[in-house]
């Protein structure tokens, strides 16, 4: 076994690999970017080398810097984790050329599988059924468009060089085809360094089943059973489980046998995942991920095996420590991916400092690389943590996951936590009748875009705002809590005659009025036409004993800039608070400014100065957290300024372009 290894990754997977190494007595060193210098992974690993700037291209994708760090720290081997360089054959080859051990498949195997087209050829040669479509990748947009037109719609554009939902586009109509091809190629180039795409028939309502395999590199391959990864959005998995539910046993046996046979053909070394799409009574090969998979914990929970330890032992030359008949399946495990994204607004990535982080104790397994005070940047993937539950039955495992999500608290930015809770509560999730389009079909019920604001949450946030913004005793008579608005001719029940505060959540908003503080410390709050009496008593650490009407509960309330976070066991709320007079002043202004919704990198400007645009037209395309964002004009007008260029990093709320409405009016005037 190795004495010391280097982990060439970040975040939760770096922490996860380090934990197994520490249990086995293997010393660990890490690498980090300048943005991750204060990260939890760096703290837990203890020894880490800064290898470059925040962009992955300057750090985690810098092969020479990673290998240099391994040599400088005395590591004998490098574990790539997942993402970044994990599926880079050139990196694996460079590691071996440097006299180090690459903890993963051989460079030759990665090359054979790293390209989806060549992987498809390997599967066909192993007599594994494949999806109809192109067999060679292309970087020619015209050729790709021709292939799409020759196949009956719908089809899927796929980045040949990678996975994880990057560079993938479902094509259901030929409208905007060239734009979709360009976008997929650009995303593929940015994520994997290669823009080549393949085109395949789209299996729209299938199930995504994958098999965990392990091999010794000498033709001996075993499977660790299958995982269900059907619940996805934008081709990225959100909920994974093991084993797959409601999968006919004859089909399960054929899929497992196909995965092992493909691994044997490749003389696979290390661990990998063979992915399939199931449609009715048929199934097709999708790809092989020649690396550790994000969702590996569910397999560990039901087999009792440590997959990272297995990788280490195989890489150290110990071979497979068990035969197929020694691997047993027990119980059921379900995993949820907590991500920094706003599911109610198109899964927009979310960045910022985490004001509070708390995960459940007890039976829930938590894999994370964050803590209170962590800063989430736009440079890396949006995943914050994975919650993994285990029980004897699938129903009990899902129940435990629901409880774990209830007990999780992440404040400071928007996450998909509530979305995950609604997703696992769907009947189709509970009875395992789901398919890969379920989230798209149920998006209205899964998101809160059309939900009314929670009046009690608004009342608590409003009361908190007033208590924070106005001291209990002030020498300024106009700033005391006892005065909550113009008191002359006060409205009903003592409420201020005009709103004092404006609260927003997504597209919904409310105007808030206050009555004076009562002798018992409670306060009547007017929320549009509603009335509710609120009392907040601080318990310390941002916890409050809250009384709203007749309801008593403990809530956590924190404010970060203009955002007030309110959380209880039922739900989390992020509310933007603005003094009412300031809000109405800003609301009367019509602006043609196009602003970046978050920090990111500009990919291109779709408009130039002098262009005429309509509301909804894309002006600038940017990327954040590996997600492409199209920034559109909100008004009809003529572009009067473009302040950014491709490759430039912009901060949240920065003005990237200006559309002049008045200029358009003057042009159109007779």
C-alpha positions as CSV (number, residue, x, y, z in Angstrom):
1,X,0.0,0.0,0.0
2,X,1.1,3.6,-0.6
3,X,2.7,5.6,2.2
4,X,1.5,8.9,0.8
5,X,-0.8,10.1,-2.0
6,X,-1.8,13.5,-3.5
7,X,-5.5,14.3,-4.0
8,X,-5.8,16.4,-7.2
9,X,-9.3,17.7,-6.5
10,X,-11.3,20.0,-4.2
11,X,-14.4,20.2,-2.1
12,X,-16.4,17.2,-0.9
13,X,-14.6,14.6,-2.9
14,X,-11.2,15.7,-1.6
15,X,-12.5,15.4,1.9
16,X,-14.1,12.0,1.1
17,X,-10.8,10.5,-0.3
18,X,-8.8,11.9,2.6
19,X,-11.1,10.2,5.1
20,X,-10.4,6.7,3.7
21,X,-6.7,7.4,3.5
22,X,-6.5,8.5,7.1
23,X,-8.4,5.3,8.1
24,X,-5.8,3.2,6.3
25,X,-2.9,5.1,7.7
26,X,-1.9,6.7,4.3
27,X,-0.5,10.2,4.5
28,X,-2.3,12.8,2.3
29,X,-1.4,16.0,0.5
30,X,-3.7,18.2,-1.5
31,X,-3.7,21.0,-4.0
32,X,-5.9,24.1,-4.1
33,X,-6.5,27.2,-6.1
34,X,-6.2,30.7,-4.7
35,X,-10.0,30.8,-4.3
36,X,-9.9,27.6,-2.2
37,X,-7.1,28.6,0.2
38,X,-9.5,28.8,3.1
39,X,-11.7,25.8,2.2
40,X,-12.7,23.0,4.4
41,X,-10.8,20.5,2.3
42,X,-7.5,22.4,2.8
43,X,-8.2,22.5,6.5
44,X,-9.0,18.8,6.8
45,X,-6.2,17.5,4.6
46,X,-3.7,19.7,6.5
47,X,-1.0,19.8,3.8
48,X,-1.9,21.5,0.6
49,X,-0.1,23.2,-2.2
50,X,-1.5,26.3,-4.0
51,X,-1.1,25.6,-7.7
52,X,-2.8,28.6,-9.4
53,X,-5.6,31.1,-9.7
54,X,-9.3,30.6,-9.2
55,X,-10.2,29.5,-12.8
56,X,-9.8,25.8,-13.1
57,X,-7.6,26.2,-16.2
58,X,-5.0,28.0,-14.0
59,X,-5.1,25.4,-11.2
60,X,-7.0,22.1,-11.1
61,X,-6.5,21.6,-14.8
62,X,-2.8,22.5,-14.7
63,X,-1.1,19.1,-15.2
64,X,2.5,20.3,-14.6
65,X,1.5,22.1,-11.4
66,X,-0.4,19.1,-10.0
67,X,2.5,16.7,-10.8
68,X,5.0,19.3,-9.3
69,X,2.9,19.4,-6.1
70,X,3.0,15.6,-5.9
71,X,6.7,15.5,-6.2
72,X,7.2,18.4,-3.8
73,X,5.1,16.7,-1.1
74,X,6.7,13.3,-1.5
75,X,3.5,11.6,-2.8
76,X,3.8,8.2,-4.5
77,X,0.5,8.3,-6.3
78,X,-2.2,10.8,-7.4
79,X,-6.0,10.3,-6.9
80,X,-7.9,12.5,-9.4
81,X,-11.3,12.3,-7.8
82,X,-14.0,13.2,-10.3
83,X,-14.2,16.0,-12.8
84,X,-11.1,18.2,-13.7
85,X,-8.4,15.7,-14.8
86,X,-10.0,12.5,-13.8
87,X,-10.8,11.4,-17.3
88,X,-7.8,13.0,-19.0
89,X,-5.6,10.3,-20.6
90,X,-2.8,12.9,-21.1
91,X,-2.7,13.5,-17.4
92,X,-2.7,9.8,-16.5
93,X,0.2,9.3,-18.9
94,X,2.1,12.3,-17.5
95,X,1.7,10.9,-14.0
96,X,3.2,7.6,-15.0
97,X,6.0,9.3,-16.9
98,X,6.8,11.2,-13.7
99,X,7.3,7.9,-11.9
100,X,4.1,8.2,-10.0
101,X,1.0,6.0,-9.9
102,X,-2.3,7.1,-11.3
103,X,-5.1,5.9,-9.1
104,X,-7.5,5.0,-11.9
105,X,-7.7,3.2,-15.3
106,X,-4.7,3.0,-17.7
107,X,-4.3,6.0,-20.1
108,X,-5.1,3.6,-23.0
109,X,-8.4,2.7,-21.4
110,X,-9.3,6.3,-20.7
111,X,-8.6,7.1,-24.4
112,X,-10.8,4.2,-25.5
113,X,-13.7,5.4,-23.3
114,X,-13.1,9.1,-22.9
115,X,-14.6,9.8,-26.4
116,X,-18.3,8.8,-26.5
117,X,-18.0,7.6,-30.1
118,X,-15.1,5.3,-29.4
119,X,-16.8,4.0,-26.2
120,X,-19.8,3.2,-28.3
121,X,-17.7,1.2,-30.7
122,X,-16.2,-0.7,-27.8
123,X,-19.6,-1.5,-26.4
124,X,-20.8,-2.7,-29.8
125,X,-17.7,-4.9,-30.1
126,X,-18.6,-6.4,-26.7
127,X,-22.1,-7.1,-28.1
128,X,-23.7,-4.5,-25.8
129,X,-26.8,-2.8,-27.4
130,X,-26.1,0.9,-28.3
131,X,-28.3,3.9,-29.1
132,X,-28.9,4.6,-32.8
133,X,-27.0,7.6,-34.1
134,X,-23.6,8.9,-35.3
135,X,-20.5,6.9,-34.6
136,X,-17.8,9.6,-35.0
137,X,-17.6,13.0,-33.3
138,X,-17.7,16.1,-35.4
139,X,-16.6,19.7,-34.9
140,X,-18.3,20.9,-38.1
141,X,-21.6,22.6,-37.3
142,X,-22.9,22.0,-40.8
143,X,-22.2,18.3,-40.6
144,X,-23.8,18.0,-37.2
145,X,-26.9,19.8,-38.5
146,X,-27.0,17.4,-41.5
147,X,-26.9,14.4,-39.2
148,X,-29.7,15.9,-37.0
149,X,-31.9,16.4,-40.1
150,X,-31.3,12.8,-41.2
151,X,-32.4,11.3,-37.9
152,X,-36.0,11.5,-36.9
153,X,-36.5,14.0,-34.0
154,X,-36.1,14.1,-31.1
155,X,-32.3,13.7,-30.9
156,X,-29.6,14.4,-28.4
157,X,-26.4,16.4,-29.0
158,X,-23.6,15.1,-26.8
159,X,-20.1,16.3,-26.1
160,X,-17.9,13.4,-27.2
161,X,-15.2,14.2,-24.7
162,X,-17.1,14.2,-21.4
163,X,-20.3,13.9,-19.4
164,X,-22.0,15.4,-16.4
165,X,-24.6,17.1,-18.6
166,X,-22.1,19.5,-20.1
167,X,-22.3,20.0,-23.9
168,X,-25.7,18.2,-24.1
169,X,-28.7,19.5,-25.8
170,X,-32.1,17.8,-26.5
171,X,-33.3,18.8,-30.0
172,X,-37.0,18.5,-30.5
173,X,-37.4,21.1,-33.3
174,X,-35.1,22.4,-36.0
175,X,-35.8,25.9,-34.9
176,X,-32.7,27.5,-33.5
177,X,-30.7,24.4,-34.3
178,X,-27.6,26.2,-35.3
179,X,-27.7,28.2,-32.1
180,X,-28.1,25.0,-30.0
181,X,-25.2,23.4,-31.8
182,X,-23.0,26.4,-31.3
183,X,-23.9,26.5,-27.6
184,X,-23.2,22.8,-27.1
185,X,-19.9,23.0,-28.8
186,X,-18.8,26.0,-26.8
187,X,-19.8,24.4,-23.5
188,X,-18.0,21.2,-24.5
189,X,-14.9,23.1,-25.4
190,X,-14.9,25.0,-22.1
191,X,-15.6,22.0,-20.0
192,X,-13.4,19.3,-21.7
193,X,-11.1,21.2,-24.1
194,X,-12.7,19.5,-27.2
195,X,-15.8,20.8,-29.0
196,X,-16.7,17.6,-30.9
197,X,-20.3,16.4,-30.7
198,X,-22.1,13.1,-31.6
199,X,-25.8,12.9,-32.4
200,X,-28.0,10.1,-31.0
201,X,-31.6,9.2,-31.0
202,X,-33.2,10.7,-27.8
203,X,-34.9,8.2,-25.5
204,X,-37.2,10.8,-23.9
205,X,-38.9,8.9,-21.1
206,X,-36.5,6.2,-20.2
207,X,-34.7,5.2,-16.9
208,X,-31.1,5.9,-16.3
209,X,-29.5,2.7,-14.9
210,X,-25.7,2.4,-14.2
211,X,-23.5,-0.4,-13.0
212,X,-20.5,0.0,-10.8
213,X,-17.6,-2.2,-12.0
214,X,-14.1,-2.9,-10.6
215,X,-11.2,-4.7,-12.4
216,X,-7.7,-5.6,-11.7
217,X,-6.3,-4.7,-15.1
218,X,-5.8,-8.4,-16.0
219,X,-9.3,-9.3,-17.2
220,X,-10.8,-10.0,-13.9
221,X,-13.9,-7.8,-13.5
222,X,-16.7,-7.8,-10.9
223,X,-19.8,-5.6,-10.5
224,X,-21.1,-4.0,-7.4
225,X,-24.7,-4.1,-8.6
226,X,-26.6,-1.2,-10.2
227,X,-27.7,2.3,-9.3
228,X,-30.8,4.2,-10.3
229,X,-30.0,7.8,-11.5
230,X,-33.2,8.6,-13.4
231,X,-34.2,11.8,-11.5
232,X,-32.2,14.4,-13.4
233,X,-32.5,18.0,-14.6
234,X,-30.5,19.3,-17.6
235,X,-28.9,15.8,-17.8
236,X,-27.4,16.2,-14.3
237,X,-28.4,13.8,-11.6
238,X,-30.2,15.0,-8.5
239,X,-31.4,11.8,-6.7
240,X,-29.6,8.5,-6.9
241,X,-30.3,5.2,-5.3
242,X,-29.2,1.6,-5.0
243,X,-30.5,-0.8,-6.0
244,X,-32.8,0.2,-8.8
245,X,-36.5,-0.2,-7.9
246,X,-39.0,-2.1,-10.1
247,X,-36.3,-3.3,-12.5
248,X,-37.3,-6.7,-13.8
249,X,-34.8,-9.3,-12.6
250,X,-34.1,-10.8,-16.0
251,X,-33.2,-7.3,-17.4
252,X,-31.1,-6.6,-14.3
253,X,-29.0,-9.7,-14.8
254,X,-28.5,-8.9,-18.6
255,X,-27.4,-5.3,-17.8
256,X,-25.0,-6.5,-15.1
257,X,-23.6,-9.1,-17.4
258,X,-23.1,-6.6,-20.2
259,X,-21.3,-4.2,-18.0
260,X,-18.9,-6.9,-16.7
261,X,-18.3,-8.2,-20.3
262,X,-17.4,-4.8,-21.5
263,X,-15.0,-4.4,-18.6
264,X,-13.4,-7.7,-19.4
265,X,-12.9,-6.7,-23.0
266,X,-11.1,-3.6,-21.9
267,X,-9.1,-5.4,-19.2
268,X,-10.4,-2.7,-17.0
269,X,-8.2,-1.5,-14.1
270,X,-9.7,0.3,-11.1
271,X,-13.4,1.3,-10.7
272,X,-15.7,2.6,-13.3
273,X,-19.4,3.1,-14.1
274,X,-21.2,1.7,-17.2
275,X,-24.3,3.7,-17.9
276,X,-27.5,2.5,-19.7
277,X,-30.8,4.0,-20.7
278,X,-33.8,1.7,-20.2
279,X,-36.9,2.1,-22.4
280,X,-39.7,-0.4,-21.9
281,X,-38.3,-3.8,-22.4
282,X,-35.2,-2.5,-24.2
283,X,-32.0,-1.0,-22.9
284,X,-29.0,0.7,-24.6
285,X,-25.4,1.5,-23.6
286,X,-24.8,5.2,-23.0
287,X,-21.2,5.6,-21.8
288,X,-18.5,4.5,-19.4
289,X,-17.2,6.9,-16.8
290,X,-13.6,5.7,-16.1
291,X,-13.4,7.3,-12.6
292,X,-15.0,7.4,-9.2
293,X,-18.6,8.5,-9.6
294,X,-20.3,11.2,-7.6
295,X,-23.0,8.9,-6.4
296,X,-20.6,6.0,-5.3
297,X,-21.8,6.4,-1.6
298,X,-25.1,4.6,-2.3
299,X,-23.3,1.6,-3.6
300,X,-21.0,1.6,-0.6
301,X,-24.0,1.7,1.8
302,X,-25.7,-1.3,0.3
303,X,-22.6,-3.4,-0.2
304,X,-20.6,-2.4,2.9
305,X,-17.6,-1.8,0.7
306,X,-15.3,1.3,0.6
307,X,-14.9,2.1,-3.1
308,X,-12.1,4.5,-2.5
309,X,-10.2,1.9,-0.6
310,X,-10.8,-0.5,-3.4
311,X,-9.3,2.0,-5.9
312,X,-6.2,2.4,-3.7
313,X,-5.7,-1.3,-3.3
314,X,-6.0,-2.0,-7.0
315,X,-3.6,0.9,-7.9
316,X,-1.1,-0.4,-5.4
317,X,-1.1,-3.8,-7.2
318,X,-3.1,-5.8,-4.7
319,X,-5.7,-6.8,-7.2
320,X,-9.4,-7.5,-6.5
321,X,-9.8,-8.5,-2.8
322,X,-12.9,-10.5,-3.5
323,X,-14.7,-12.6,-6.1
324,X,-18.2,-11.8,-7.5
325,X,-20.0,-14.3,-5.2
326,X,-18.6,-12.6,-2.1
327,X,-20.4,-9.3,-2.9
328,X,-23.7,-9.0,-1.2
329,X,-26.5,-6.5,-1.5
330,X,-28.3,-5.4,1.7
331,X,-31.0,-2.8,2.2
332,X,-31.6,0.4,0.2
333,X,-29.7,3.7,0.0
334,X,-30.8,7.1,-1.5
335,X,-28.7,10.1,-2.1
336,X,-29.7,13.8,-2.7
337,X,-27.3,16.4,-4.2
338,X,-27.6,19.8,-2.5
339,X,-26.6,22.5,-5.0
340,X,-26.2,26.2,-4.9
341,X,-28.9,27.1,-7.4
342,X,-32.3,28.7,-7.6
343,X,-34.7,26.0,-8.8
344,X,-37.6,28.5,-8.9
345,X,-35.8,30.6,-11.5
346,X,-34.4,28.3,-14.1
347,X,-31.9,26.7,-11.7
348,X,-29.8,29.8,-11.8
349,X,-26.5,29.3,-10.0
350,X,-26.1,31.0,-6.7
351,X,-22.9,32.4,-5.2
352,X,-21.8,34.1,-2.0
353,X,-20.7,33.5,1.6
354,X,-22.5,30.9,3.7
355,X,-23.9,32.6,6.8
356,X,-24.8,29.3,8.5
357,X,-24.3,25.6,7.7
358,X,-25.8,22.7,9.8
359,X,-26.2,19.1,8.7
360,X,-28.2,16.4,10.4
361,X,-26.7,14.1,13.0
362,X,-27.4,10.5,13.5
363,X,-27.9,7.9,10.7
364,X,-27.5,10.3,7.7
365,X,-24.2,10.2,5.9
366,X,-23.1,13.6,4.8
367,X,-20.4,14.3,2.2
368,X,-19.5,17.9,1.9
369,X,-16.7,20.4,1.5
370,X,-18.5,23.4,3.1
371,X,-18.9,25.0,6.5
372,X,-20.2,28.2,8.0
373,X,-18.2,31.0,6.4
374,X,-17.3,29.1,3.2
375,X,-17.5,31.3,0.1
376,X,-19.1,29.7,-3.0
377,X,-17.6,31.1,-6.2
378,X,-18.7,30.9,-9.8
379,X,-15.5,29.0,-10.8
380,X,-16.6,25.4,-9.9
381,X,-19.5,23.1,-9.8
382,X,-22.6,24.1,-7.8
383,X,-22.8,21.0,-5.6
384,X,-22.5,21.8,-1.9
385,X,-23.1,18.5,-0.3
386,X,-24.6,15.0,-0.7
387,X,-27.0,13.5,1.9
388,X,-27.2,9.7,1.9
389,X,-29.8,7.7,3.8
390,X,-29.9,4.0,4.3
391,X,-32.6,1.6,5.6
392,X,-33.8,-1.9,5.2
393,X,-36.5,-0.8,2.7
394,X,-36.7,1.8,0.0
395,X,-39.7,3.5,1.6
396,X,-37.8,3.8,4.9
397,X,-34.7,5.1,3.2
398,X,-36.7,7.9,1.4
399,X,-38.4,8.8,4.7
400,X,-35.0,9.2,6.4
401,X,-33.8,11.3,3.5
402,X,-36.8,13.6,3.8
403,X,-36.1,14.0,7.5
404,X,-32.4,14.7,6.8
405,X,-33.4,17.5,4.3
406,X,-35.7,18.9,7.0
407,X,-32.8,19.0,9.5
408,X,-30.3,20.6,7.1
409,X,-29.7,24.4,7.3
410,X,-27.7,26.3,4.7
411,X,-28.2,30.0,4.8
412,X,-26.5,32.8,2.8
413,X,-27.5,31.8,-0.7
414,X,-30.2,30.0,-2.5
415,X,-30.1,26.2,-2.7
416,X,-32.3,23.4,-4.2
417,X,-33.2,22.0,-0.8
418,X,-36.9,22.7,-0.9
419,X,-37.0,21.5,-4.5
420,X,-35.4,18.2,-3.5
421,X,-38.0,17.8,-0.7
422,X,-40.8,18.2,-3.2
423,X,-39.1,15.9,-5.7
424,X,-38.9,12.9,-3.3
425,X,-42.4,13.5,-2.2
426,X,-43.8,13.0,-5.7
427,X,-45.9,9.8,-6.1
428,X,-43.8,8.9,-9.1
429,X,-40.7,9.1,-7.0
430,X,-42.2,7.2,-4.1
431,X,-43.5,4.3,-6.2
432,X,-40.6,4.3,-8.7
433,X,-42.6,5.0,-11.8
434,X,-40.4,7.9,-12.8
435,X,-38.5,8.6,-16.0
436,X,-35.8,11.0,-17.1
437,X,-38.4,13.7,-18.2
438,X,-40.3,13.6,-14.9
439,X,-38.8,16.9,-13.6
440,X,-39.6,18.7,-16.8
441,X,-43.2,17.3,-16.7
442,X,-43.7,18.3,-13.1
443,X,-41.7,21.6,-13.1
444,X,-44.7,23.8,-12.1
445,X,-45.5,21.7,-9.1
446,X,-41.9,21.3,-8.1
447,X,-41.0,25.0,-8.2
448,X,-42.5,27.8,-6.1
449,X,-42.8,30.3,-9.0
450,X,-46.6,30.3,-8.7
451,X,-46.9,29.9,-5.0
452,X,-48.2,32.7,-2.8
453,X,-45.8,34.1,-0.3
454,X,-45.9,32.6,3.2
455,X,-47.5,35.3,5.3
456,X,-46.0,34.1,8.6
457,X,-42.5,34.1,7.1
458,X,-43.0,37.6,5.8
459,X,-44.3,38.7,9.2
460,X,-41.3,37.2,11.0
461,X,-38.8,38.7,8.5
462,X,-40.5,42.1,8.8
463,X,-40.4,42.1,12.6
464,X,-36.7,41.0,12.5
465,X,-35.9,43.8,10.0
466,X,-37.5,46.4,12.2
467,X,-35.8,45.1,15.4
468,X,-32.4,45.1,13.6
469,X,-32.8,48.5,11.8
470,X,-34.2,50.4,14.8
471,X,-32.5,50.2,18.2
472,X,-34.7,49.6,21.2
473,X,-33.7,52.9,22.7
474,X,-32.5,55.7,20.5
475,X,-31.6,59.3,21.1
476,X,-33.1,60.0,17.7
477,X,-36.9,60.2,18.3
478,X,-37.5,59.3,14.6
479,X,-35.5,56.0,14.9
480,X,-37.1,54.3,17.9
481,X,-39.0,51.0,17.5
482,X,-41.9,52.8,19.1
483,X,-42.5,54.8,16.0
484,X,-43.1,52.6,13.0
485,X,-44.4,55.2,10.5
486,X,-46.2,58.5,10.5
487,X,-48.4,58.2,13.5
488,X,-50.8,61.1,12.8
489,X,-54.0,59.7,11.3
490,X,-52.7,56.2,11.7
491,X,-54.6,53.5,9.9
492,X,-56.7,50.7,11.4
493,X,-55.3,48.9,14.5
494,X,-52.5,51.5,14.8
495,X,-50.7,50.4,11.6
496,X,-48.7,53.0,9.8
497,X,-50.8,54.8,7.1
498,X,-48.2,54.1,4.4
499,X,-45.9,51.0,3.9
500,X,-42.6,51.1,5.6
501,X,-41.0,48.1,4.1
502,X,-41.0,46.2,0.7
503,X,-40.3,42.4,0.8
504,X,-39.6,40.3,-2.3
505,X,-39.2,36.6,-2.9
506,X,-38.7,35.7,-6.6
507,X,-41.5,37.4,-8.6
508,X,-43.8,37.9,-5.6
509,X,-43.7,40.8,-3.2
510,X,-45.6,42.4,-0.3
511,X,-45.8,45.9,1.2
512,X,-45.3,45.9,5.0
513,X,-46.8,48.3,7.6
514,X,-46.2,48.2,11.4
515,X,-48.0,49.1,14.5
516,X,-46.1,50.3,17.6
517,X,-44.4,47.7,19.8
518,X,-46.8,46.3,22.4
519,X,-46.0,46.1,26.1
520,X,-45.5,42.3,25.9
521,X,-43.0,42.7,23.1
522,X,-45.3,41.7,20.3
523,X,-46.0,43.8,17.2
524,X,-48.9,43.8,14.8
525,X,-47.6,43.6,11.2
526,X,-49.7,44.5,8.1
527,X,-48.8,42.4,5.0
528,X,-50.7,43.9,2.1
529,X,-54.3,43.3,3.4
530,X,-53.4,40.7,5.9
531,X,-52.8,41.3,9.7
532,X,-50.6,39.1,11.9
533,X,-49.2,39.7,15.4
534,X,-45.6,38.6,15.8
535,X,-43.2,38.3,18.8
536,X,-39.6,37.3,18.4
537,X,-37.4,36.4,21.4
538,X,-33.8,35.8,20.8
539,X,-32.3,32.5,21.9
540,X,-28.8,33.2,20.6
541,X,-26.9,32.0,17.5
542,X,-29.6,33.6,15.3
543,X,-32.3,31.4,16.8
544,X,-35.6,32.9,17.9
545,X,-38.7,31.8,19.8
546,X,-41.3,33.0,17.4
547,X,-45.0,33.5,18.1
548,X,-47.2,34.3,15.0
549,X,-50.8,34.5,15.9
550,X,-51.4,31.3,17.9
551,X,-48.4,29.4,16.4
552,X,-45.3,28.9,18.5
553,X,-42.0,27.6,17.0
554,X,-38.3,28.0,16.9
555,X,-36.9,29.6,13.8
556,X,-33.5,30.7,12.5
557,X,-33.4,34.2,11.1
558,X,-30.3,35.8,9.6
559,X,-29.7,38.8,7.4
560,X,-27.0,39.1,4.7
561,X,-26.9,42.5,3.0
562,X,-30.5,43.0,1.8
563,X,-31.5,39.4,2.1
564,X,-33.3,38.0,5.2
565,X,-33.2,34.2,5.6
566,X,-36.0,32.6,7.6
567,X,-36.0,28.9,8.3
568,X,-38.0,26.5,10.4
569,X,-38.7,22.8,10.1
570,X,-41.2,23.3,7.3
571,X,-39.3,25.5,4.8
572,X,-36.6,28.0,4.1
573,X,-37.3,31.5,2.8
574,X,-35.0,34.1,1.3
575,X,-36.6,37.5,1.3
576,X,-35.1,40.7,-0.2
577,X,-35.9,43.7,2.1
578,X,-36.0,47.3,0.9
579,X,-37.3,50.4,2.6
580,X,-40.5,51.2,0.9
581,X,-39.7,54.8,-0.2
582,X,-36.4,53.6,-1.7
583,X,-38.2,50.8,-3.5
584,X,-40.9,52.9,-5.2
585,X,-38.2,55.5,-6.2
586,X,-36.2,52.8,-8.0
587,X,-39.3,51.1,-9.5
588,X,-40.4,54.2,-11.4
589,X,-37.1,54.2,-13.4
590,X,-37.1,52.3,-16.7
591,X,-33.6,51.0,-17.3
592,X,-32.0,49.5,-20.4
593,X,-29.1,48.3,-18.4
594,X,-28.2,44.6,-18.9
595,X,-26.7,43.3,-15.7
596,X,-24.9,40.1,-14.8
597,X,-27.1,38.1,-12.4
598,X,-24.0,36.7,-10.7
599,X,-20.2,36.6,-11.0
600,X,-19.0,34.7,-14.1
601,X,-17.0,34.7,-17.3
602,X,-18.2,36.3,-20.5
603,X,-18.3,33.8,-23.4
604,X,-19.4,36.2,-26.1
605,X,-21.3,39.4,-26.9
606,X,-24.2,38.7,-29.2
607,X,-24.8,42.4,-29.9
608,X,-22.7,45.3,-30.9
609,X,-23.2,49.0,-30.4
610,X,-25.8,50.2,-32.9
611,X,-27.7,46.9,-33.0
612,X,-31.5,47.1,-32.7
613,X,-32.8,44.6,-30.2
614,X,-36.2,43.7,-28.7
615,X,-37.0,42.7,-25.2
616,X,-36.0,39.1,-24.7
617,X,-33.1,39.2,-27.3
618,X,-29.8,37.8,-26.0
619,X,-27.2,40.5,-25.7
620,X,-24.4,38.8,-23.8
621,X,-23.7,35.1,-23.1
622,X,-21.7,34.2,-19.9
623,X,-20.8,31.1,-17.9
624,X,-21.0,30.5,-14.2
625,X,-20.6,27.3,-12.3
626,X,-20.2,25.5,-15.7
627,X,-23.6,26.7,-16.7
628,X,-24.2,28.9,-19.7
629,X,-26.4,32.0,-19.0
630,X,-28.0,34.2,-21.7
631,X,-28.4,37.8,-20.6
632,X,-31.3,39.4,-22.5
633,X,-32.5,43.0,-22.9
634,X,-35.6,43.9,-20.9
635,X,-36.6,46.6,-23.3
636,X,-36.9,47.3,-27.1
637,X,-34.1,49.7,-28.1
638,X,-30.7,50.2,-29.7
639,X,-27.5,49.0,-28.1
640,X,-25.6,52.1,-27.0
641,X,-22.8,50.3,-25.1
642,X,-21.2,46.9,-24.6
643,X,-18.8,46.9,-21.6
644,X,-17.4,43.4,-21.8
645,X,-15.6,41.0,-24.1
646,X,-15.1,37.3,-24.3
647,X,-13.0,35.8,-21.5
648,X,-13.6,38.7,-19.2
649,X,-14.7,38.0,-15.6
650,X,-17.6,40.1,-14.4
651,X,-19.0,40.6,-10.9
652,X,-22.6,40.1,-9.8
653,X,-24.8,43.0,-10.8
654,X,-22.2,44.5,-13.2
655,X,-23.6,46.4,-16.2
656,X,-22.5,44.4,-19.2
657,X,-24.4,46.4,-21.8
658,X,-26.8,49.2,-22.2
659,X,-29.9,49.4,-24.5
660,X,-31.1,53.0,-25.2
661,X,-34.9,53.2,-25.4
662,X,-34.8,57.0,-26.0
663,X,-32.4,56.5,-28.9
664,X,-34.8,54.1,-30.5
665,X,-37.6,56.6,-30.1
666,X,-35.6,59.3,-31.9
667,X,-34.7,56.9,-34.7
668,X,-38.3,56.0,-35.3
669,X,-39.6,59.6,-35.0
670,X,-40.8,61.0,-38.4
